[in-house]
Amino acid sequence: MRILHTMLRVGDLERSINFYTEVLGMRLLRRHEYPDGRFTLAFVGYNEESTQTVIELTHNWDTKSYDLGTGFGHIAIEVEDVYSAVEQIRSSGGKVVREPGPMKHGSTVIAFVEDPDGYKIELLNQKG
């Protein structure tokens, strides 16, 4: 068994695909429209779905935005260097909401960025 994907509802699919591919460096793996249901699914990730967990972006055509609620926390992405990753994301127009540095009550270096819909993405250094 393994986790296949995490689904996020997004208000503007193209904006979200651009963020995950151009700012975070993922690839658009597949996309399918469901006209009868009035929604589109787009799957993004760093590797193929057969080998790694990916993100499913769900765009309901008649919904422009969502309330994030208080239950969802964040998506975590392992990066080679948090400081460099944040600079690259910032230079690509990404929104940094927590600058890189040690986590509170610990020594792990982390940072947080936010996607166009307000979902938080935590960046962590690769384990050496």
C-alpha positions, 0 to 999 in steps of 0.5 A: 500500500502507498499514498497515491495523491492529495487532492486540493480544490482550486479556484483558477486551474491555470494559475494553480498549474503554473504555480506548481510547475513553474514556481515549485518545479513539478510537472503536469502529469495528466489532465482530464475534463469532465464536462457532464460534472463541470470539473477538471482534474490535473495531476502534478508531481516531481515523478510519475504517479506510479512511483511517487505521491502526487497532487490532484488539483480539482477545479469545479468550474462554477466555484471561484474560491474556497474557504480553507477551513481549520483542519488542513495543515500543509503539504511538505516538500523535501528540498536540497537547500531550504534557503536556495529553494526559497530564493528560487520560489521568491524570484519566480513570484511565489509567496513566502509566508515563513522565512527559512530557519530552525523550527520552533522547539527544534533544529530542523531548518524549514520554510513555508510558501503559499500557493495561489489558493492559500494552501501552505507548503512546507520546505524541509532540507533533505535528510543527509 
